[in-house]
Amino acid sequence: MAKGIDGIFDHLVDEAAFIDRLELGIRAKRRKRMIKLLRIIRTLAIGGKKRIFSTASHGFCTATGNKVQLRFGVMKRFPNVPDFKLIFYANETPITLAQVVLVLNCLFCAGFKVTVSRLELTFDLIGTFVDFFIQRVLSRAKRFRVIRKNGRTTLYVGRPTSGWQLCVYEKTPALTRFEFRLRSAELRRLGVKQASDIIHLRSADLFGRLLSVCETDGSQLPNSPGANDANESRARAIRTWASTLSSRRFYRAMKDSGNWCAGMLRQSAMEKKLRQMQSRLVW
């Protein structure tokens, strides 16, 4: 597996999606002697009023170089709180099922039960900028937020506490990261409960159901019928909106004015590319 720099993998850019971060809930008995393939660097107290776990061990898998964090010491005893939370980071290699199983076997005795609580499905793109997605993303999500800070732009679609959220940001000046952050509620809808189920994300209808990256279809917009026609100003206004407004605002303007027709917006070449990358998800 080719190693990356700062979590960027050249062989996956514009080619395939990968899991950048993965959180698992574990119900298990911890091994008394940890297998040497996992190295713990430090253990810290993380307890607090709103914290579920009291302690976190930070380390890495010697076979991959990827960082791993294990949280334990349950402070709030609820039925849905697992014994441990295990977090994987794709800083050296993309996270794969083989790596996950390796670390689980290093830490826990046989018979452990695993559920996926959160993951980040990531697409790295060259030659595309965040502003492009600000103009082209269309979603039913109520929250659409753009943050510009220190010369960098980040787009958030959806709330951080909802089942899913899209985050698009500048990973480097030349590379844009398009990232679905999927949490328990959305993962269950997608049929992802165990780590082995993550492979189903290759065919999940994320773009059809959660959002789309679209563009206006000029063939479906009204033409100016002539100087004497009463509909000329309407047609001109619609074409002006199509060329100047984002897909989200154009859709709302058409709906509010009663001029919306199915087909005015179509799937963009970028969405087709993202779908192809999704179908090649590394797992």
TIDO-727667 format. One record per residue (C-alpha): residue number from 1; residue in one letter; z, y, x. Coordinates in nm, 3 decimals. Example, Ala and Ser with C-alpha at 12.3 -4.5 7.8 and 13.67 -1.06 7.14 Angstrom:
REM TIDO-727667
{i:1; aa:a; c3:0.780; c2:-0.450; c1:1.230} .
{i:2; aa:s; c3:0.714; c2:-0.106; c1:1.367} .
//
This chain:
REM TIDO-727667
{i:1; aa:m; c3:0.000; c2:0.000; c1:0.000} .
{i:2; aa:a; c3:-0.105; c2:0.336; c1:0.146} .
{i:3; aa:k; c3:0.190; c2:0.568; c1:0.204} .
{i:4; aa:g; c3:0.195; c2:0.922; c1:0.076} .
{i:5; aa:i; c3:0.321; c2:1.257; c1:0.197} .
{i:6; aa:d; c3:0.566; c2:1.438; c1:-0.031} .
{i:7; aa:g; c3:0.484; c2:1.198; c1:-0.313} .
{i:8; aa:i; c3:0.107; c2:1.259; c1:-0.298} .
{i:9; aa:f; c3:-0.117; c2:0.955; c1:-0.254} .
{i:10; aa:d; c3:-0.469; c2:1.040; c1:-0.143} .
{i:11; aa:h; c3:-0.620; c2:0.716; c1:-0.273} .
{i:12; aa:l; c3:-0.494; c2:0.793; c1:-0.627} .
{i:13; aa:v; c3:-0.597; c2:1.160; c1:-0.650} .
{i:14; aa:d; c3:-0.865; c2:1.191; c1:-0.923} .
{i:15; aa:e; c3:-0.872; c2:0.809; c1:-0.939} .
{i:16; aa:a; c3:-0.564; c2:0.654; c1:-1.103} .
{i:17; aa:a; c3:-0.235; c2:0.739; c1:-1.269} .
{i:18; aa:f; c3:0.100; c2:0.623; c1:-1.130} .
{i:19; aa:i; c3:0.471; c2:0.631; c1:-1.212} .
{i:20; aa:d; c3:0.636; c2:0.912; c1:-1.018} .
{i:21; aa:r; c3:0.991; c2:0.860; c1:-1.149} .
{i:22; aa:l; c3:1.145; c2:0.571; c1:-1.341} .
{i:23; aa:e; c3:1.490; c2:0.541; c1:-1.500} .
{i:24; aa:l; c3:1.629; c2:0.204; c1:-1.607} .
{i:25; aa:g; c3:1.943; c2:0.115; c1:-1.800} .
{i:26; aa:i; c3:2.105; c2:-0.201; c1:-1.663} .
{i:27; aa:r; c3:2.356; c2:-0.438; c1:-1.819} .
{i:28; aa:a; c3:2.463; c2:-0.668; c1:-1.540} .
{i:29; aa:k; c3:2.721; c2:-0.777; c1:-1.286} .
{i:30; aa:r; c3:2.679; c2:-0.614; c1:-0.947} .
{i:31; aa:r; c3:2.652; c2:-0.825; c1:-0.634} .
{i:32; aa:k; c3:2.952; c2:-0.821; c1:-0.403} .
{i:33; aa:r; c3:2.722; c2:-0.826; c1:-0.101} .
{i:34; aa:m; c3:2.406; c2:-0.623; c1:-0.133} .
{i:35; aa:i; c3:2.087; c2:-0.767; c1:0.016} .
{i:36; aa:k; c3:1.977; c2:-0.571; c1:0.324} .
{i:37; aa:l; c3:1.641; c2:-0.468; c1:0.173} .
{i:38; aa:l; c3:1.829; c2:-0.183; c1:0.004} .
{i:39; aa:r; c3:2.017; c2:0.070; c1:0.219} .
{i:40; aa:i; c3:2.277; c2:0.309; c1:0.072} .
{i:41; aa:i; c3:2.301; c2:0.644; c1:0.253} .
{i:42; aa:r; c3:2.583; c2:0.813; c1:0.063} .
{i:43; aa:t; c3:2.795; c2:0.782; c1:-0.251} .
{i:44; aa:l; c3:2.903; c2:1.091; c1:-0.445} .
{i:45; aa:a; c3:3.128; c2:1.171; c1:-0.740} .
{i:46; aa:i; c3:2.922; c2:1.316; c1:-1.027} .
{i:47; aa:g; c3:3.175; c2:1.309; c1:-1.310} .
{i:48; aa:g; c3:3.217; c2:1.594; c1:-1.555} .
{i:49; aa:k; c3:3.263; c2:1.675; c1:-1.924} .
{i:50; aa:k; c3:2.907; c2:1.595; c1:-2.025} .
{i:51; aa:r; c3:2.848; c2:1.321; c1:-1.769} .
{i:52; aa:i; c3:2.813; c2:0.957; c1:-1.867} .
{i:53; aa:f; c3:2.866; c2:0.812; c1:-1.519} .
{i:54; aa:s; c3:3.127; c2:0.909; c1:-1.262} .
{i:55; aa:t; c3:2.957; c2:0.802; c1:-0.937} .
{i:56; aa:a; c3:2.609; c2:0.796; c1:-0.783} .
{i:57; aa:s; c3:2.491; c2:0.605; c1:-0.476} .
{i:58; aa:h; c3:2.180; c2:0.738; c1:-0.301} .
{i:59; aa:g; c3:1.967; c2:0.517; c1:-0.079} .
{i:60; aa:f; c3:1.620; c2:0.376; c1:-0.024} .
{i:61; aa:c; c3:1.433; c2:0.049; c1:-0.028} .
{i:62; aa:t; c3:1.352; c2:-0.050; c1:0.331} .
{i:63; aa:a; c3:1.041; c2:-0.240; c1:0.217} .
{i:64; aa:t; c3:0.876; c2:0.069; c1:0.063} .
{i:65; aa:g; c3:1.068; c2:0.375; c1:0.183} .
{i:66; aa:n; c3:1.111; c2:0.495; c1:-0.176} .
{i:67; aa:k; c3:1.436; c2:0.667; c1:-0.269} .
{i:68; aa:v; c3:1.667; c2:0.494; c1:-0.516} .
{i:69; aa:q; c3:1.974; c2:0.623; c1:-0.699} .
{i:70; aa:l; c3:2.232; c2:0.402; c1:-0.870} .
{i:71; aa:r; c3:2.474; c2:0.558; c1:-1.119} .
{i:72; aa:f; c3:2.784; c2:0.367; c1:-1.227} .
{i:73; aa:g; c3:3.141; c2:0.409; c1:-1.350} .
{i:74; aa:v; c3:3.088; c2:0.458; c1:-1.723} .
{i:75; aa:m; c3:3.296; c2:0.749; c1:-1.858} .
{i:76; aa:k; c3:3.181; c2:0.737; c1:-2.222} .
{i:77; aa:r; c3:3.199; c2:0.401; c1:-2.393} .
{i:78; aa:f; c3:2.922; c2:0.401; c1:-2.653} .
{i:79; aa:p; c3:2.727; c2:0.091; c1:-2.763} .
{i:80; aa:n; c3:2.399; c2:0.224; c1:-2.620} .
{i:81; aa:v; c3:2.542; c2:0.321; c1:-2.278} .
{i:82; aa:p; c3:2.446; c2:0.064; c1:-2.011} .
{i:83; aa:d; c3:2.670; c2:-0.047; c1:-1.725} .
{i:84; aa:f; c3:2.440; c2:0.115; c1:-1.468} .
{i:85; aa:k; c3:2.151; c2:0.357; c1:-1.447} .
{i:86; aa:l; c3:1.895; c2:0.292; c1:-1.174} .
{i:87; aa:i; c3:1.646; c2:0.565; c1:-1.080} .
{i:88; aa:f; c3:1.335; c2:0.514; c1:-0.866} .
{i:89; aa:y; c3:1.137; c2:0.793; c1:-0.695} .
{i:90; aa:a; c3:0.779; c2:0.758; c1:-0.568} .
{i:91; aa:n; c3:0.819; c2:0.958; c1:-0.249} .
{i:92; aa:e; c3:0.655; c2:0.707; c1:-0.008} .
{i:93; aa:t; c3:0.456; c2:0.465; c1:-0.227} .
{i:94; aa:p; c3:0.375; c2:0.448; c1:-0.600} .
{i:95; aa:i; c3:0.642; c2:0.264; c1:-0.796} .
{i:96; aa:t; c3:0.534; c2:-0.087; c1:-0.897} .
{i:97; aa:l; c3:0.688; c2:-0.373; c1:-1.095} .
{i:98; aa:a; c3:0.722; c2:-0.576; c1:-0.774} .
{i:99; aa:q; c3:0.933; c2:-0.300; c1:-0.616} .
{i:100; aa:v; c3:1.151; c2:-0.272; c1:-0.925} .
{i:101; aa:v; c3:1.219; c2:-0.647; c1:-0.935} .
{i:102; aa:l; c3:1.295; c2:-0.646; c1:-0.561} .
{i:103; aa:v; c3:1.560; c2:-0.373; c1:-0.594} .
{i:104; aa:l; c3:1.712; c2:-0.528; c1:-0.907} .
{i:105; aa:n; c3:1.757; c2:-0.859; c1:-0.726} .
{i:106; aa:c; c3:1.913; c2:-0.676; c1:-0.430} .
{i:107; aa:l; c3:2.176; c2:-0.509; c1:-0.649} .
{i:108; aa:f; c3:2.260; c2:-0.742; c1:-0.936} .
{i:109; aa:c; c3:2.349; c2:-1.103; c1:-1.004} .
{i:110; aa:a; c3:2.107; c2:-1.321; c1:-1.199} .
{i:111; aa:g; c3:2.098; c2:-1.263; c1:-1.575} .
{i:112; aa:f; c3:2.073; c2:-0.882; c1:-1.572} .
{i:113; aa:k; c3:1.919; c2:-0.705; c1:-1.873} .
{i:114; aa:v; c3:1.694; c2:-0.404; c1:-1.819} .
{i:115; aa:t; c3:1.563; c2:-0.131; c1:-2.052} .
{i:116; aa:v; c3:1.335; c2:0.161; c1:-1.963} .
{i:117; aa:s; c3:1.502; c2:0.489; c1:-2.059} .
{i:118; aa:r; c3:1.262; c2:0.740; c1:-1.904} .
{i:119; aa:l; c3:0.952; c2:0.762; c1:-1.688} .
{i:120; aa:e; c3:0.701; c2:1.014; c1:-1.559} .
{i:121; aa:l; c3:0.336; c2:0.911; c1:-1.596} .
{i:122; aa:t; c3:0.155; c2:1.119; c1:-1.336} .
{i:123; aa:f; c3:-0.205; c2:1.228; c1:-1.272} .
{i:124; aa:d; c3:-0.296; c2:1.419; c1:-0.954} .
{i:125; aa:l; c3:-0.607; c2:1.636; c1:-0.973} .
{i:126; aa:i; c3:-0.811; c2:1.832; c1:-0.720} .
{i:127; aa:g; c3:-1.029; c2:2.131; c1:-0.814} .
{i:128; aa:t; c3:-0.850; c2:2.193; c1:-1.146} .
{i:129; aa:f; c3:-0.586; c2:2.457; c1:-1.207} .
{i:130; aa:v; c3:-0.293; c2:2.496; c1:-1.446} .
{i:131; aa:d; c3:-0.466; c2:2.785; c1:-1.624} .
{i:132; aa:f; c3:-0.745; c2:2.547; c1:-1.726} .
{i:133; aa:f; c3:-0.495; c2:2.332; c1:-1.918} .
{i:134; aa:i; c3:-0.330; c2:2.640; c1:-2.069} .
{i:135; aa:q; c3:-0.671; c2:2.716; c1:-2.223} .
{i:136; aa:r; c3:-0.766; c2:2.361; c1:-2.320} .
{i:137; aa:v; c3:-0.455; c2:2.166; c1:-2.428} .
{i:138; aa:l; c3:-0.417; c2:2.124; c1:-2.805} .
{i:139; aa:s; c3:-0.105; c2:1.961; c1:-2.948} .
{i:140; aa:r; c3:0.110; c2:1.946; c1:-3.259} .
{i:141; aa:a; c3:0.418; c2:2.004; c1:-3.043} .
{i:142; aa:k; c3:0.601; c2:2.318; c1:-3.153} .
{i:143; aa:r; c3:0.693; c2:2.433; c1:-2.804} .
{i:144; aa:f; c3:0.423; c2:2.562; c1:-2.567} .
{i:145; aa:r; c3:0.568; c2:2.743; c1:-2.268} .
{i:146; aa:v; c3:0.406; c2:2.894; c1:-1.957} .
{i:147; aa:i; c3:0.623; c2:2.995; c1:-1.659} .
{i:148; aa:r; c3:0.483; c2:3.200; c1:-1.372} .
{i:149; aa:k; c3:0.722; c2:3.224; c1:-1.077} .
{i:150; aa:n; c3:0.677; c2:3.284; c1:-0.705} .
{i:151; aa:g; c3:0.300; c2:3.281; c1:-0.743} .
{i:152; aa:r; c3:0.297; c2:2.939; c1:-0.912} .
{i:153; aa:t; c3:0.227; c2:2.850; c1:-1.274} .
{i:154; aa:t; c3:0.381; c2:2.570; c1:-1.482} .
{i:155; aa:l; c3:0.287; c2:2.463; c1:-1.834} .
{i:156; aa:y; c3:0.532; c2:2.282; c1:-2.062} .
{i:157; aa:v; c3:0.426; c2:2.129; c1:-2.394} .
{i:158; aa:g; c3:0.707; c2:1.984; c1:-2.606} .
{i:159; aa:r; c3:1.083; c2:2.015; c1:-2.572} .
{i:160; aa:p; c3:1.285; c2:1.868; c1:-2.282} .
{i:161; aa:t; c3:1.504; c2:1.680; c1:-2.532} .
{i:162; aa:s; c3:1.221; c2:1.535; c1:-2.741} .
{i:163; aa:g; c3:1.065; c2:1.190; c1:-2.703} .
{i:164; aa:w; c3:0.790; c2:1.327; c1:-2.480} .
{i:165; aa:q; c3:0.697; c2:1.636; c1:-2.286} .
{i:166; aa:l; c3:0.390; c2:1.738; c1:-2.089} .
{i:167; aa:c; c3:0.442; c2:1.924; c1:-1.761} .
{i:168; aa:v; c3:0.145; c2:2.061; c1:-1.566} .
{i:169; aa:y; c3:0.220; c2:2.235; c1:-1.237} .
{i:170; aa:e; c3:0.090; c2:2.315; c1:-0.891} .
{i:171; aa:k; c3:0.208; c2:2.039; c1:-0.660} .
{i:172; aa:t; c3:0.026; c2:2.209; c1:-0.372} .
{i:173; aa:p; c3:-0.214; c2:2.507; c1:-0.369} .
{i:174; aa:a; c3:-0.503; c2:2.260; c1:-0.389} .
{i:175; aa:l; c3:-0.351; c2:1.991; c1:-0.613} .
{i:176; aa:t; c3:-0.249; c2:2.011; c1:-0.978} .
{i:177; aa:r; c3:-0.010; c2:1.754; c1:-1.123} .
{i:178; aa:f; c3:-0.050; c2:1.656; c1:-1.491} .
{i:179; aa:e; c3:0.260; c2:1.465; c1:-1.599} .
{i:180; aa:f; c3:0.375; c2:1.297; c1:-1.920} .
{i:181; aa:r; c3:0.755; c2:1.273; c1:-1.931} .
{i:182; aa:l; c3:0.829; c2:0.990; c1:-2.171} .
{i:183; aa:r; c3:1.180; c2:0.918; c1:-2.299} .
{i:184; aa:s; c3:1.337; c2:0.634; c1:-2.495} .
{i:185; aa:a; c3:1.219; c2:0.728; c1:-2.845} .
{i:186; aa:e; c3:0.855; c2:0.767; c1:-2.743} .
{i:187; aa:l; c3:0.863; c2:0.467; c1:-2.510} .
{i:188; aa:r; c3:0.980; c2:0.245; c1:-2.797} .
{i:189; aa:r; c3:0.693; c2:0.373; c1:-3.015} .
{i:190; aa:l; c3:0.456; c2:0.278; c1:-2.736} .
{i:191; aa:g; c3:0.606; c2:-0.070; c1:-2.710} .
{i:192; aa:v; c3:0.773; c2:-0.008; c1:-2.373} .
{i:193; aa:k; c3:1.123; c2:-0.153; c1:-2.356} .
{i:194; aa:q; c3:1.135; c2:-0.363; c1:-2.040} .
{i:195; aa:a; c3:0.989; c2:-0.275; c1:-1.701} .
{i:196; aa:s; c3:0.710; c2:-0.530; c1:-1.745} .
{i:197; aa:d; c3:0.595; c2:-0.345; c1:-2.061} .
{i:198; aa:i; c3:0.495; c2:-0.037; c1:-1.863} .
{i:199; aa:i; c3:0.154; c2:-0.194; c1:-1.801} .
{i:200; aa:h; c3:0.080; c2:-0.129; c1:-2.173} .
{i:201; aa:l; c3:0.059; c2:0.242; c1:-2.093} .
{i:202; aa:r; c3:-0.287; c2:0.176; c1:-1.953} .
{i:203; aa:s; c3:-0.421; c2:0.149; c1:-2.309} .
{i:204; aa:a; c3:-0.168; c2:0.365; c1:-2.498} .
{i:205; aa:d; c3:-0.324; c2:0.638; c1:-2.717} .
{i:206; aa:l; c3:-0.138; c2:0.925; c1:-2.550} .
{i:207; aa:f; c3:-0.422; c2:1.175; c1:-2.569} .
{i:208; aa:g; c3:-0.522; c2:1.090; c1:-2.924} .
{i:209; aa:r; c3:-0.171; c2:1.103; c1:-3.069} .
{i:210; aa:l; c3:0.031; c2:1.341; c1:-2.853} .
{i:211; aa:l; c3:-0.227; c2:1.595; c1:-2.740} .
{i:212; aa:s; c3:-0.588; c2:1.648; c1:-2.644} .
{i:213; aa:v; c3:-0.769; c2:1.841; c1:-2.373} .
{i:214; aa:c; c3:-1.059; c2:1.983; c1:-2.569} .
{i:215; aa:e; c3:-1.337; c2:2.240; c1:-2.569} .
{i:216; aa:t; c3:-1.543; c2:2.413; c1:-2.838} .
{i:217; aa:d; c3:-1.863; c2:2.246; c1:-2.954} .
{i:218; aa:g; c3:-2.125; c2:2.517; c1:-2.979} .
{i:219; aa:s; c3:-2.350; c2:2.305; c1:-3.200} .
{i:220; aa:q; c3:-2.079; c2:2.303; c1:-3.471} .
{i:221; aa:l; c3:-2.027; c2:2.680; c1:-3.471} .
{i:222; aa:p; c3:-2.213; c2:2.896; c1:-3.725} .
{i:223; aa:n; c3:-2.525; c2:3.080; c1:-3.605} .
{i:224; aa:s; c3:-2.588; c2:3.445; c1:-3.684} .
{i:225; aa:p; c3:-2.829; c2:3.414; c1:-3.979} .
{i:226; aa:g; c3:-2.979; c2:3.763; c1:-3.954} .
{i:227; aa:a; c3:-2.904; c2:4.132; c1:-3.970} .
{i:228; aa:n; c3:-2.921; c2:4.147; c1:-4.349} .
{i:229; aa:d; c3:-2.707; c2:3.843; c1:-4.413} .
{i:230; aa:a; c3:-2.349; c2:3.904; c1:-4.525} .
{i:231; aa:n; c3:-2.227; c2:3.607; c1:-4.318} .
{i:232; aa:e; c3:-2.349; c2:3.749; c1:-3.986} .
{i:233; aa:s; c3:-2.019; c2:3.925; c1:-3.903} .
{i:234; aa:r; c3:-1.825; c2:3.605; c1:-3.983} .
{i:235; aa:a; c3:-2.045; c2:3.394; c1:-3.757} .
{i:236; aa:r; c3:-2.021; c2:3.650; c1:-3.478} .
{i:237; aa:a; c3:-1.642; c2:3.664; c1:-3.505} .
{i:238; aa:i; c3:-1.611; c2:3.284; c1:-3.490} .
{i:239; aa:r; c3:-1.829; c2:3.265; c1:-3.179} .
{i:240; aa:t; c3:-1.629; c2:3.543; c1:-3.016} .
{i:241; aa:w; c3:-1.304; c2:3.361; c1:-3.088} .
{i:242; aa:a; c3:-1.451; c2:3.038; c1:-2.950} .
{i:243; aa:s; c3:-1.544; c2:3.203; c1:-2.622} .
{i:244; aa:t; c3:-1.226; c2:3.407; c1:-2.570} .
{i:245; aa:l; c3:-0.935; c2:3.215; c1:-2.727} .
{i:246; aa:s; c3:-0.762; c2:2.905; c1:-2.596} .
{i:247; aa:s; c3:-0.826; c2:2.582; c1:-2.789} .
{i:248; aa:r; c3:-0.481; c2:2.608; c1:-2.947} .
{i:249; aa:r; c3:-0.528; c2:2.967; c1:-3.067} .
{i:250; aa:f; c3:-0.886; c2:2.907; c1:-3.176} .
{i:251; aa:y; c3:-0.772; c2:2.614; c1:-3.391} .
{i:252; aa:r; c3:-0.499; c2:2.825; c1:-3.550} .
{i:253; aa:a; c3:-0.735; c2:3.119; c1:-3.610} .
{i:254; aa:m; c3:-0.987; c2:2.891; c1:-3.783} .
{i:255; aa:k; c3:-0.717; c2:2.729; c1:-3.996} .
{i:256; aa:d; c3:-0.558; c2:3.061; c1:-4.095} .
{i:257; aa:s; c3:-0.892; c2:3.218; c1:-4.185} .
{i:258; aa:g; c3:-1.011; c2:2.912; c1:-4.380} .
{i:259; aa:n; c3:-1.311; c2:2.864; c1:-4.151} .
{i:260; aa:w; c3:-1.204; c2:2.542; c1:-3.978} .
{i:261; aa:c; c3:-1.456; c2:2.258; c1:-3.976} .
{i:262; aa:a; c3:-1.403; c2:1.917; c1:-3.817} .
{i:263; aa:g; c3:-1.602; c2:1.895; c1:-3.496} .
{i:264; aa:m; c3:-1.558; c2:2.254; c1:-3.381} .
{i:265; aa:l; c3:-1.343; c2:2.116; c1:-3.099} .
{i:266; aa:r; c3:-1.446; c2:1.809; c1:-2.901} .
{i:267; aa:q; c3:-1.306; c2:1.596; c1:-2.622} .
{i:268; aa:s; c3:-1.360; c2:1.763; c1:-2.285} .
{i:269; aa:a; c3:-1.487; c2:1.602; c1:-1.966} .
{i:270; aa:m; c3:-1.136; c2:1.649; c1:-1.823} .
{i:271; aa:e; c3:-0.979; c2:1.441; c1:-2.100} .
{i:272; aa:k; c3:-1.233; c2:1.165; c1:-2.036} .
{i:273; aa:k; c3:-1.136; c2:1.172; c1:-1.670} .
{i:274; aa:l; c3:-0.763; c2:1.156; c1:-1.751} .
{i:275; aa:r; c3:-0.822; c2:0.863; c1:-1.985} .
{i:276; aa:q; c3:-1.008; c2:0.677; c1:-1.708} .
{i:277; aa:m; c3:-0.723; c2:0.744; c1:-1.465} .
{i:278; aa:q; c3:-0.474; c2:0.620; c1:-1.726} .
{i:279; aa:s; c3:-0.669; c2:0.295; c1:-1.766} .
{i:280; aa:r; c3:-0.628; c2:0.236; c1:-1.389} .
{i:281; aa:l; c3:-0.250; c2:0.297; c1:-1.390} .
{i:282; aa:v; c3:-0.088; c2:0.152; c1:-1.078} .
{i:283; aa:w; c3:0.189; c2:-0.085; c1:-1.179} .
//
